[in-house]
Amino acid sequence: MGHPATQRLEKHAWFDEARFGLFVHFGLYSVAARHEWVMTRERTKIEDYEKYAQVFEPDLFDAPAIARLAKEAGMGYAVLTTKHHDGFCMWDTSLTDYSSFHHQGRDFVQEWVDALRAEGLRIGLYHSLLDWHHPDFTLDFHHPRRDDKDAREQDKGKDFGRYRQYLSGQVRELLTRYGQIDYVFFDFSYPWEVDGWMGKGEQDWGSRDLERMCRELQPNILINDRLDIPGDLVTPEQYQPSEPMKVDGQQVRWEACQTLNGTWGYHRDNLNFQSTESLVKLLADTVSKDGNLLLNIGPDGRGAIPERDHETITQIGKWMAKHDASIRGAHAATGFTAPPGTVLTQRGNRLYVHLLTWPFAHLHLPNLAGRVQFARFLNDGSEIFMTQFDPDVEALTTEPGGQPAGTLTLSIPAQAPPGPLPVIELLLNTTDQ
């Protein structure tokens, strides 16, 4: 028997190999089309928000098409929202009628896992710890009713212990009805005080018991860090770390969860979309720091993938079709120095130089002279001329000398290869793997 930490690293190796996943936020908020937090942003009463369940008609939600899109984009896994903070459940739960199965006759989780398995993708489920619809969920600084004049009175008679049992019961359903689930993304804990309201954390959710149950039901499952206790990975949201992430000085597995336009659920009027180029660079930067990228799309009120979302993921897929070797199974290039305007990833004896900016005529690679067998562009396999200039010769007229000893210089053409991010592949000597 190996050490438990080592065993966990081995059984989660698929995650580190994948490097790229799809996040899908879909629910009643898709009908409102004004941000997935619309219920609390607009202080909506429960009975008023429930109307969305009556008019939710997701006839265009196509899990197999989403799975194919993720697969073609070079993603290795995908995560679907089972229940967001509004409490509406997207599966056939026996614990409430506030569900897609009761109102629409559809179990979206079943559709989801079937579709992902058919494409050979790892299966992820997102589950909110919050539930603004549940009668025993007490008010706090995120709750839609927090500003009511009788807000404090509304908690009288509530038993959060009943909600905790409900939360545990629903997680048990999700982890016992659909076969192997590879990843559960819990969201989220906030154990601090704001405006006189206390938030919720480990003790409220019963996080230790919840985690223990998850691992008993699904021994190979990956669990994130949002239960207010340590998980298998950390999940920076909507920002990019400047280096590989560490906890208590030790490097940890991490996943950046990012959106296309700043919101997770479908938001009709939010047009602040990132470009494909920006997102591909984000992906490369993430892998260069030993992280994964979980990139979100938000189906609309009918369940269709918005055209802009679809086009963006498709374009990323076209880039991945020729450059996935620099992403899938790659990791930070420890011990190598990235020239300005680049990020590096490595896989075995292959070093990948992602050109965030296009250099003029030459690219100087520190400490690589004599360590590279061959250099080429990854998109078409075309050779790049390499040379090592004498460091004692000054840069004069047409000779680009003056580089530090050990510098390898590549001759760069005037025009960049087509696509959002050029990548150079360097085949290292076997001693540099």
Secondary structure, DSSP 8 states (H G I E B T S, - for coil): ---HHHHHHHHTHHHHHH-EEEEE--STHHHHTB-TTHHHHTT--HHHHTHHHHH---TT--HHHHHHHHHHTT-SEEEEEEE-TT--BSS--SS-S-BHHHHHS--HHHHHHHHHHHHT-EEEEEEES--TTSTT----TTSTTTTSTTHHHHTTT--HHHHHHHHHHHHHHHHHSSS---EEEEE----SEETTEE---HHHHTHHHHHHHHHHH-TT-EE-STTSS--SSB--BSS--SSS-EETTEE--EEEEE-SSS-SS-BTT------HHHHHHHHHHHHHTTEEEEEEE---TTS---HHHHHHHHHHHHHHHHHGGGTTT-EE-TT----TTEEEEEETTEEEEEESS--SSEEEETT-TTSEEEEEETTT--B--EE---TTS--BTTB-----TT-EEEE--SS--SSS--EEEEEE-GGG-
